[in-house]
Amino acid sequence: MRLAISLLVLVAGVVLGILSYFVFAAPLGVPTNEGFSNPRVPFAATIFLVGVSLVFLSVLVYELFPNERHR
């Protein structure tokens, strides 16, 4: 059970990181002015940091959840 929850948190973090980088922050198309370098979603960096945090928290989830064999 702890492996499944840990993998779920890990996958959620990776998906959030990839989604925020490629979909929310990366501009698509030909640059026309200086404003083109701004992310499409203003808080895309925050979403990316939440994704990275979830990746690191997946280790804690794995370690802190009890093992089924030791009950």
PDB file of N, CA, C and O in Angstrom:
ATOM      1  N   MET A   1       0.817  -1.193   0.000  1.00  0.00           N
ATOM      2  CA  MET A   1       0.000   0.000   0.000  1.00  0.00           C
ATOM      3  C   MET A   1       0.860   1.257   0.000  1.00  0.00           C
ATOM      4  O   MET A   1       0.572   2.224  -0.704  1.00  0.00           O
ATOM      5  N   ARG A   2       1.940   1.225   0.815  1.00  0.00           N
ATOM      6  CA  ARG A   2       2.768   2.426   0.876  1.00  0.00           C
ATOM      7  C   ARG A   2       3.495   2.669  -0.435  1.00  0.00           C
ATOM      8  O   ARG A   2       3.757   3.817  -0.794  1.00  0.00           O
ATOM      9  N   LEU A   3       3.824   1.601  -1.156  1.00  0.00           N
ATOM     10  CA  LEU A   3       4.476   1.757  -2.453  1.00  0.00           C
ATOM     11  C   LEU A   3       3.530   2.407  -3.452  1.00  0.00           C
ATOM     12  O   LEU A   3       3.944   3.268  -4.227  1.00  0.00           O
ATOM     13  N   ALA A   4       2.276   2.007  -3.441  1.00  0.00           N
ATOM     14  CA  ALA A   4       1.294   2.570  -4.365  1.00  0.00           C
ATOM     15  C   ALA A   4       1.056   4.051  -4.079  1.00  0.00           C
ATOM     16  O   ALA A   4       0.987   4.860  -5.004  1.00  0.00           O
ATOM     17  N   ILE A   5       0.933   4.404  -2.811  1.00  0.00           N
ATOM     18  CA  ILE A   5       0.715   5.814  -2.449  1.00  0.00           C
ATOM     19  C   ILE A   5       1.943   6.643  -2.779  1.00  0.00           C
ATOM     20  O   ILE A   5       1.827   7.767  -3.269  1.00  0.00           O
ATOM     21  N   SER A   6       3.109   6.095  -2.512  1.00  0.00           N
ATOM     22  CA  SER A   6       4.351   6.804  -2.819  1.00  0.00           C
ATOM     23  C   SER A   6       4.505   7.021  -4.322  1.00  0.00           C
ATOM     24  O   SER A   6       4.899   8.104  -4.753  1.00  0.00           O
ATOM     25  N   LEU A   7       4.200   6.011  -5.112  1.00  0.00           N
ATOM     26  CA  LEU A   7       4.271   6.159  -6.572  1.00  0.00           C
ATOM     27  C   LEU A   7       3.228   7.147  -7.082  1.00  0.00           C
ATOM     28  O   LEU A   7       3.486   7.886  -8.033  1.00  0.00           O
ATOM     29  N   LEU A   8       2.056   7.166  -6.457  1.00  0.00           N
ATOM     30  CA  LEU A   8       1.024   8.124  -6.845  1.00  0.00           C
ATOM     31  C   LEU A   8       1.483   9.561  -6.602  1.00  0.00           C
ATOM     32  O   LEU A   8       1.276  10.433  -7.445  1.00  0.00           O
ATOM     33  N   VAL A   9       2.104   9.803  -5.451  1.00  0.00           N
ATOM     34  CA  VAL A   9       2.616  11.140  -5.150  1.00  0.00           C
ATOM     35  C   VAL A   9       3.756  11.496  -6.105  1.00  0.00           C
ATOM     36  O   VAL A   9       3.843  12.633  -6.567  1.00  0.00           O
ATOM     37  N   LEU A  10       4.622  10.539  -6.400  1.00  0.00           N
ATOM     38  CA  LEU A  10       5.731  10.764  -7.321  1.00  0.00           C
ATOM     39  C   LEU A  10       5.241  11.105  -8.720  1.00  0.00           C
ATOM     40  O   LEU A  10       5.723  12.053  -9.338  1.00  0.00           O
ATOM     41  N   VAL A  11       4.289  10.338  -9.214  1.00  0.00           N
ATOM     42  CA  VAL A  11       3.745  10.583 -10.551  1.00  0.00           C
ATOM     43  C   VAL A  11       3.017  11.931 -10.594  1.00  0.00           C
ATOM     44  O   VAL A  11       3.125  12.660 -11.580  1.00  0.00           O
ATOM     45  N   ALA A  12       2.282  12.261  -9.540  1.00  0.00           N
ATOM     46  CA  ALA A  12       1.593  13.555  -9.495  1.00  0.00           C
ATOM     47  C   ALA A  12       2.595  14.700  -9.542  1.00  0.00           C
ATOM     48  O   ALA A  12       2.354  15.702 -10.215  1.00  0.00           O
ATOM     49  N   GLY A  13       3.708  14.565  -8.843  1.00  0.00           N
ATOM     50  CA  GLY A  13       4.727  15.607  -8.861  1.00  0.00           C
ATOM     51  C   GLY A  13       5.382  15.758 -10.222  1.00  0.00           C
ATOM     52  O   GLY A  13       5.608  16.877 -10.684  1.00  0.00           O
ATOM     53  N   VAL A  14       5.687  14.640 -10.866  1.00  0.00           N
ATOM     54  CA  VAL A  14       6.303  14.693 -12.193  1.00  0.00           C
ATOM     55  C   VAL A  14       5.336  15.286 -13.214  1.00  0.00           C
ATOM     56  O   VAL A  14       5.730  16.099 -14.050  1.00  0.00           O
ATOM     57  N   VAL A  15       4.084  14.880 -13.145  1.00  0.00           N
ATOM     58  CA  VAL A  15       3.079  15.406 -14.079  1.00  0.00           C
ATOM     59  C   VAL A  15       2.894  16.905 -13.872  1.00  0.00           C
ATOM     60  O   VAL A  15       2.808  17.653 -14.845  1.00  0.00           O
ATOM     61  N   LEU A  16       2.832  17.353 -12.630  1.00  0.00           N
ATOM     62  CA  LEU A  16       2.700  18.791 -12.370  1.00  0.00           C
ATOM     63  C   LEU A  16       3.905  19.566 -12.885  1.00  0.00           C
ATOM     64  O   LEU A  16       3.758  20.642 -13.464  1.00  0.00           O
ATOM     65  N   GLY A  17       5.097  19.016 -12.672  1.00  0.00           N
ATOM     66  CA  GLY A  17       6.299  19.692 -13.154  1.00  0.00           C
ATOM     67  C   GLY A  17       6.329  19.806 -14.666  1.00  0.00           C
ATOM     68  O   GLY A  17       6.624  20.873 -15.205  1.00  0.00           O
ATOM     69  N   ILE A  18       6.028  18.724 -15.350  1.00  0.00           N
ATOM     70  CA  ILE A  18       6.036  18.739 -16.812  1.00  0.00           C
ATOM     71  C   ILE A  18       4.924  19.629 -17.356  1.00  0.00           C
ATOM     72  O   ILE A  18       5.137  20.395 -18.295  1.00  0.00           O
ATOM     73  N   LEU A  19       3.748  19.524 -16.765  1.00  0.00           N
ATOM     74  CA  LEU A  19       2.615  20.332 -17.208  1.00  0.00           C
ATOM     75  C   LEU A  19       2.885  21.823 -17.018  1.00  0.00           C
ATOM     76  O   LEU A  19       2.614  22.624 -17.912  1.00  0.00           O
ATOM     77  N   SER A  20       3.414  22.192 -15.863  1.00  0.00           N
ATOM     78  CA  SER A  20       3.658  23.610 -15.613  1.00  0.00           C
ATOM     79  C   SER A  20       4.773  24.154 -16.486  1.00  0.00           C
ATOM     80  O   SER A  20       4.742  25.326 -16.863  1.00  0.00           O
ATOM     81  N   TYR A  21       5.756  23.329 -16.815  1.00  0.00           N
ATOM     82  CA  TYR A  21       6.862  23.827 -17.634  1.00  0.00           C
ATOM     83  C   TYR A  21       6.476  23.946 -19.101  1.00  0.00           C
ATOM     84  O   TYR A  21       6.670  24.993 -19.719  1.00  0.00           O
ATOM     85  N   PHE A  22       5.932  22.875 -19.653  1.00  0.00           N
ATOM     86  CA  PHE A  22       5.675  22.873 -21.084  1.00  0.00           C
ATOM     87  C   PHE A  22       4.344  23.502 -21.482  1.00  0.00           C
ATOM     88  O   PHE A  22       4.232  24.053 -22.577  1.00  0.00           O
ATOM     89  N   VAL A  23       3.342  23.434 -20.624  1.00  0.00           N
ATOM     90  CA  VAL A  23       2.027  23.947 -21.002  1.00  0.00           C
ATOM     91  C   VAL A  23       1.794  25.355 -20.467  1.00  0.00           C
ATOM     92  O   VAL A  23       1.301  26.220 -21.190  1.00  0.00           O
ATOM     93  N   PHE A  24       2.148  25.589 -19.197  1.00  0.00           N
ATOM     94  CA  PHE A  24       1.831  26.877 -18.583  1.00  0.00           C
ATOM     95  C   PHE A  24       2.908  27.930 -18.754  1.00  0.00           C
ATOM     96  O   PHE A  24       2.591  29.118 -18.800  1.00  0.00           O
ATOM     97  N   ALA A  25       4.183  27.535 -18.851  1.00  0.00           N
ATOM     98  CA  ALA A  25       5.250  28.526 -18.843  1.00  0.00           C
ATOM     99  C   ALA A  25       5.910  28.727 -20.199  1.00  0.00           C
ATOM    100  O   ALA A  25       6.257  29.857 -20.545  1.00  0.00           O
ATOM    101  N   ALA A  26       6.091  27.678 -20.967  1.00  0.00           N
ATOM    102  CA  ALA A  26       6.843  27.790 -22.217  1.00  0.00           C
ATOM    103  C   ALA A  26       6.016  28.510 -23.276  1.00  0.00           C
ATOM    104  O   ALA A  26       4.915  28.071 -23.610  1.00  0.00           O
ATOM    105  N   PRO A  27       6.535  29.603 -23.800  1.00  0.00           N
ATOM    106  CA  PRO A  27       5.814  30.275 -24.870  1.00  0.00           C
ATOM    107  C   PRO A  27       5.942  29.489 -26.176  1.00  0.00           C
ATOM    108  O   PRO A  27       7.002  28.944 -26.483  1.00  0.00           O
ATOM    109  N   LEU A  28       4.873  29.441 -26.922  1.00  0.00           N
ATOM    110  CA  LEU A  28       4.869  28.734 -28.191  1.00  0.00           C
ATOM    111  C   LEU A  28       4.724  29.741 -29.324  1.00  0.00           C
ATOM    112  O   LEU A  28       3.919  30.668 -29.236  1.00  0.00           O
ATOM    113  N   GLY A  29       5.492  29.562 -30.374  1.00  0.00           N
ATOM    114  CA  GLY A  29       5.399  30.449 -31.521  1.00  0.00           C
ATOM    115  C   GLY A  29       6.655  31.270 -31.713  1.00  0.00           C
ATOM    116  O   GLY A  29       7.687  31.019 -31.090  1.00  0.00           O
ATOM    117  N   VAL A  30       6.551  32.248 -32.582  1.00  0.00           N
ATOM    118  CA  VAL A  30       7.674  33.115 -32.909  1.00  0.00           C
ATOM    119  C   VAL A  30       7.620  34.350 -32.012  1.00  0.00           C
ATOM    120  O   VAL A  30       6.573  34.989 -31.911  1.00  0.00           O
ATOM    121  N   PRO A  31       8.748  34.700 -31.349  1.00  0.00           N
ATOM    122  CA  PRO A  31       8.720  35.885 -30.483  1.00  0.00           C
ATOM    123  C   PRO A  31       8.503  37.165 -31.286  1.00  0.00           C
ATOM    124  O   PRO A  31       9.175  37.406 -32.289  1.00  0.00           O
ATOM    125  N   THR A  32       7.560  37.973 -30.831  1.00  0.00           N
ATOM    126  CA  THR A  32       7.258  39.220 -31.518  1.00  0.00           C
ATOM    127  C   THR A  32       7.642  40.447 -30.699  1.00  0.00           C
ATOM    128  O   THR A  32       7.916  41.506 -31.264  1.00  0.00           O
ATOM    129  N   ASN A  33       7.664  40.315 -29.359  1.00  0.00           N
ATOM    130  CA  ASN A  33       8.068  41.429 -28.505  1.00  0.00           C
ATOM    131  C   ASN A  33       8.625  40.889 -27.195  1.00  0.00           C
ATOM    132  O   ASN A  33       8.716  39.675 -27.017  1.00  0.00           O
ATOM    133  N   GLU A  34       8.998  41.777 -26.275  1.00  0.00           N
ATOM    134  CA  GLU A  34       9.593  41.357 -25.002  1.00  0.00           C
ATOM    135  C   GLU A  34       8.604  40.611 -24.116  1.00  0.00           C
ATOM    136  O   GLU A  34       9.015  39.761 -23.326  1.00  0.00           O
ATOM    137  N   GLY A  35       7.349  40.899 -24.224  1.00  0.00           N
ATOM    138  CA  GLY A  35       6.328  40.252 -23.422  1.00  0.00           C
ATOM    139  C   GLY A  35       6.147  38.775 -23.756  1.00  0.00           C
ATOM    140  O   GLY A  35       5.499  38.039 -23.013  1.00  0.00           O
ATOM    141  N   PHE A  36       6.723  38.348 -24.875  1.00  0.00           N
ATOM    142  CA  PHE A  36       6.609  36.950 -25.281  1.00  0.00           C
ATOM    143  C   PHE A  36       7.334  36.021 -24.318  1.00  0.00           C
ATOM    144  O   PHE A  36       6.981  34.848 -24.201  1.00  0.00           O
ATOM    145  N   SER A  37       8.352  36.544 -23.621  1.00  0.00           N
ATOM    146  CA  SER A  37       9.129  35.695 -22.716  1.00  0.00           C
ATOM    147  C   SER A  37       8.418  35.462 -21.380  1.00  0.00           C
ATOM    148  O   SER A  37       8.873  34.643 -20.581  1.00  0.00           O
ATOM    149  N   ASN A  38       7.330  36.156 -21.128  1.00  0.00           N
ATOM    150  CA  ASN A  38       6.558  35.943 -19.908  1.00  0.00           C
ATOM    151  C   ASN A  38       5.776  34.634 -20.006  1.00  0.00           C
ATOM    152  O   ASN A  38       5.320  34.262 -21.088  1.00  0.00           O
ATOM    153  N   PRO A  39       5.620  33.932 -18.876  1.00  0.00           N
ATOM    154  CA  PRO A  39       4.825  32.699 -18.926  1.00  0.00           C
ATOM    155  C   PRO A  39       3.363  32.997 -19.214  1.00  0.00           C
ATOM    156  O   PRO A  39       2.862  34.084 -18.922  1.00  0.00           O
ATOM    157  N   ARG A  40       2.682  32.002 -19.799  1.00  0.00           N
ATOM    158  CA  ARG A  40       1.264  32.185 -20.123  1.00  0.00           C
ATOM    159  C   ARG A  40       0.399  32.215 -18.880  1.00  0.00           C
ATOM    160  O   ARG A  40      -0.631  32.890 -18.861  1.00  0.00           O
ATOM    161  N   VAL A  41       0.800  31.493 -17.835  1.00  0.00           N
ATOM    162  CA  VAL A  41       0.093  31.499 -16.551  1.00  0.00           C
ATOM    163  C   VAL A  41       1.032  32.165 -15.548  1.00  0.00           C
ATOM    164  O   VAL A  41       2.165  31.712 -15.393  1.00  0.00           O
ATOM    165  N   PRO A  42       0.599  33.227 -14.862  1.00  0.00           N
ATOM    166  CA  PRO A  42       1.504  33.969 -13.988  1.00  0.00           C
ATOM    167  C   PRO A  42       2.104  33.140 -12.847  1.00  0.00           C
ATOM    168  O   PRO A  42       3.219  33.430 -12.414  1.00  0.00           O
ATOM    169  N   PHE A  43       1.414  32.138 -12.358  1.00  0.00           N
ATOM    170  CA  PHE A  43       1.899  31.347 -11.228  1.00  0.00           C
ATOM    171  C   PHE A  43       2.437  29.986 -11.669  1.00  0.00           C
ATOM    172  O   PHE A  43       2.396  29.029 -10.895  1.00  0.00           O
ATOM    173  N   ALA A  44       2.938  29.885 -12.895  1.00  0.00           N
ATOM    174  CA  ALA A  44       3.471  28.619 -13.409  1.00  0.00           C
ATOM    175  C   ALA A  44       4.685  28.158 -12.609  1.00  0.00           C
ATOM    176  O   ALA A  44       4.877  26.959 -12.412  1.00  0.00           O
ATOM    177  N   ALA A  45       5.496  29.092 -12.154  1.00  0.00           N
ATOM    178  CA  ALA A  45       6.672  28.721 -11.357  1.00  0.00           C
ATOM    179  C   ALA A  45       6.257  28.106 -10.025  1.00  0.00           C
ATOM    180  O   ALA A  45       6.918  27.191  -9.533  1.00  0.00           O
ATOM    181  N   THR A  46       5.185  28.594  -9.445  1.00  0.00           N
ATOM    182  CA  THR A  46       4.686  28.035  -8.187  1.00  0.00           C
ATOM    183  C   THR A  46       4.195  26.604  -8.394  1.00  0.00           C
ATOM    184  O   THR A  46       4.444  25.732  -7.561  1.00  0.00           O
ATOM    185  N   ILE A  47       3.505  26.366  -9.491  1.00  0.00           N
ATOM    186  CA  ILE A  47       3.030  25.017  -9.788  1.00  0.00           C
ATOM    187  C   ILE A  47       4.216  24.077  -9.994  1.00  0.00           C
ATOM    188  O   ILE A  47       4.183  22.926  -9.559  1.00  0.00           O
ATOM    189  N   PHE A  48       5.256  24.564 -10.654  1.00  0.00           N
ATOM    190  CA  PHE A  48       6.458  23.752 -10.857  1.00  0.00           C
ATOM    191  C   PHE A  48       7.106  23.408  -9.524  1.00  0.00           C
ATOM    192  O   PHE A  48       7.513  22.265  -9.315  1.00  0.00           O
ATOM    193  N   LEU A  49       7.210  24.374  -8.623  1.00  0.00           N
ATOM    194  CA  LEU A  49       7.795  24.113  -7.309  1.00  0.00           C
ATOM    195  C   LEU A  49       6.958  23.138  -6.487  1.00  0.00           C
ATOM    196  O   LEU A  49       7.509  22.324  -5.746  1.00  0.00           O
ATOM    197  N   VAL A  50       5.651  23.212  -6.607  1.00  0.00           N
ATOM    198  CA  VAL A  50       4.796  22.238  -5.922  1.00  0.00           C
ATOM    199  C   VAL A  50       5.047  20.836  -6.475  1.00  0.00           C
ATOM    200  O   VAL A  50       5.076  19.865  -5.718  1.00  0.00           O
ATOM    201  N   GLY A  51       5.227  20.731  -7.783  1.00  0.00           N
ATOM    202  CA  GLY A  51       5.526  19.437  -8.388  1.00  0.00           C
ATOM    203  C   GLY A  51       6.856  18.872  -7.911  1.00  0.00           C
ATOM    204  O   GLY A  51       6.946  17.684  -7.601  1.00  0.00           O
ATOM    205  N   VAL A  52       7.886  19.706  -7.848  1.00  0.00           N
ATOM    206  CA  VAL A  52       9.190  19.252  -7.357  1.00  0.00           C
ATOM    207  C   VAL A  52       9.090  18.862  -5.887  1.00  0.00           C
ATOM    208  O   VAL A  52       9.694  17.875  -5.466  1.00  0.00           O
ATOM    209  N   SER A  53       8.341  19.620  -5.114  1.00  0.00           N
ATOM    210  CA  SER A  53       8.155  19.287  -3.700  1.00  0.00           C
ATOM    211  C   SER A  53       7.455  17.943  -3.528  1.00  0.00           C
ATOM    212  O   SER A  53       7.809  17.166  -2.642  1.00  0.00           O
ATOM    213  N   LEU A  54       6.469  17.671  -4.365  1.00  0.00           N
ATOM    214  CA  LEU A  54       5.781  16.380  -4.297  1.00  0.00           C
ATOM    215  C   LEU A  54       6.716  15.225  -4.628  1.00  0.00           C
ATOM    216  O   LEU A  54       6.613  14.150  -4.038  1.00  0.00           O
ATOM    217  N   VAL A  55       7.625  15.444  -5.568  1.00  0.00           N
ATOM    218  CA  VAL A  55       8.586  14.393  -5.902  1.00  0.00           C
ATOM    219  C   VAL A  55       9.441  14.062  -4.683  1.00  0.00           C
ATOM    220  O   VAL A  55       9.670  12.889  -4.388  1.00  0.00           O
ATOM    221  N   PHE A  56       9.913  15.081  -3.975  1.00  0.00           N
ATOM    222  CA  PHE A  56      10.726  14.832  -2.788  1.00  0.00           C
ATOM    223  C   PHE A  56       9.892  14.295  -1.625  1.00  0.00           C
ATOM    224  O   PHE A  56      10.392  13.512  -0.817  1.00  0.00           O
ATOM    225  N   LEU A  57       8.637  14.703  -1.534  1.00  0.00           N
ATOM    226  CA  LEU A  57       7.770  14.209  -0.465  1.00  0.00           C
ATOM    227  C   LEU A  57       7.372  12.749  -0.667  1.00  0.00           C
ATOM    228  O   LEU A  57       6.974  12.083   0.289  1.00  0.00           O
ATOM    229  N   SER A  58       7.472  12.251  -1.875  1.00  0.00           N
ATOM    230  CA  SER A  58       7.131  10.850  -2.103  1.00  0.00           C
ATOM    231  C   SER A  58       8.061   9.921  -1.328  1.00  0.00           C
ATOM    232  O   SER A  58       7.653   8.833  -0.923  1.00  0.00           O
ATOM    233  N   VAL A  59       9.292  10.336  -1.120  1.00  0.00           N
ATOM    234  CA  VAL A  59      10.221   9.540  -0.311  1.00  0.00           C
ATOM    235  C   VAL A  59       9.756   9.507   1.143  1.00  0.00           C
ATOM    236  O   VAL A  59       9.798   8.460   1.789  1.00  0.00           O
ATOM    237  N   LEU A  60       9.316  10.643   1.651  1.00  0.00           N
ATOM    238  CA  LEU A  60       8.811  10.683   3.025  1.00  0.00           C
ATOM    239  C   LEU A  60       7.546   9.855   3.176  1.00  0.00           C
ATOM    240  O   LEU A  60       7.358   9.184   4.190  1.00  0.00           O
ATOM    241  N   VAL A  61       6.690   9.899   2.187  1.00  0.00           N
ATOM    242  CA  VAL A  61       5.470   9.098   2.240  1.00  0.00           C
ATOM    243  C   VAL A  61       5.832   7.620   2.317  1.00  0.00           C
ATOM    244  O   VAL A  61       5.227   6.866   3.080  1.00  0.00           O
ATOM    245  N   TYR A  62       6.810   7.211   1.532  1.00  0.00           N
ATOM    246  CA  TYR A  62       7.219   5.807   1.540  1.00  0.00           C
ATOM    247  C   TYR A  62       7.808   5.405   2.889  1.00  0.00           C
ATOM    248  O   TYR A  62       7.542   4.308   3.379  1.00  0.00           O
ATOM    249  N   GLU A  63       8.598   6.275   3.485  1.00  0.00           N
ATOM    250  CA  GLU A  63       9.261   5.941   4.744  1.00  0.00           C
ATOM    251  C   GLU A  63       8.335   6.043   5.954  1.00  0.00           C
ATOM    252  O   GLU A  63       8.507   5.300   6.920  1.00  0.00           O
ATOM    253  N   LEU A  64       7.371   6.938   5.920  1.00  0.00           N
ATOM    254  CA  LEU A  64       6.538   7.165   7.098  1.00  0.00           C
ATOM    255  C   LEU A  64       5.312   6.259   7.167  1.00  0.00           C
ATOM    256  O   LEU A  64       4.785   6.020   8.253  1.00  0.00           O
ATOM    257  N   PHE A  65       4.855   5.758   6.037  1.00  0.00           N
ATOM    258  CA  PHE A  65       3.736   4.829   6.065  1.00  0.00           C
ATOM    259  C   PHE A  65       4.218   3.475   6.598  1.00  0.00           C
ATOM    260  O   PHE A  65       5.322   3.041   6.269  1.00  0.00           O
ATOM    261  N   PRO A  66       3.407   2.813   7.407  1.00  0.00           N
ATOM    262  CA  PRO A  66       3.851   1.528   7.943  1.00  0.00           C
ATOM    263  C   PRO A  66       3.887   0.446   6.873  1.00  0.00           C
ATOM    264  O   PRO A  66       3.115   0.468   5.914  1.00  0.00           O
ATOM    265  N   ASN A  67       4.785  -0.485   7.057  1.00  0.00           N
ATOM    266  CA  ASN A  67       4.907  -1.625   6.162  1.00  0.00           C
ATOM    267  C   ASN A  67       3.847  -2.653   6.534  1.00  0.00           C
ATOM    268  O   ASN A  67       3.597  -2.875   7.719  1.00  0.00           O
ATOM    269  N   GLU A  68       3.226  -3.280   5.553  1.00  0.00           N
ATOM    270  CA  GLU A  68       2.140  -4.234   5.820  1.00  0.00           C
ATOM    271  C   GLU A  68       2.651  -5.486   6.541  1.00  0.00           C
ATOM    272  O   GLU A  68       1.897  -6.104   7.292  1.00  0.00           O
ATOM    273  N   ARG A  69       3.891  -5.865   6.335  1.00  0.00           N
ATOM    274  CA  ARG A  69       4.425  -7.100   6.937  1.00  0.00           C
ATOM    275  C   ARG A  69       4.660  -6.973   8.420  1.00  0.00           C
ATOM    276  O   ARG A  69       4.702  -7.991   9.111  1.00  0.00           O
ATOM    277  N   HIS A  70       4.815  -5.780   8.941  1.00  0.00           N
ATOM    278  CA  HIS A  70       5.168  -5.591  10.351  1.00  0.00           C
ATOM    279  C   HIS A  70       3.965  -5.254  11.226  1.00  0.00           C
ATOM    280  O   HIS A  70       4.145  -4.717  12.319  1.00  0.00           O
ATOM    281  N   ARG A  71       2.785  -5.541  10.797  1.00  0.00           N
ATOM    282  CA  ARG A  71       1.595  -5.245  11.620  1.00  0.00           C
ATOM    283  C   ARG A  71       1.316  -6.347  12.564  1.00  0.00           C
ATOM    284  O   ARG A  71       0.357  -6.274  13.332  1.00  0.00           O
TER     285      ARG A  71
END
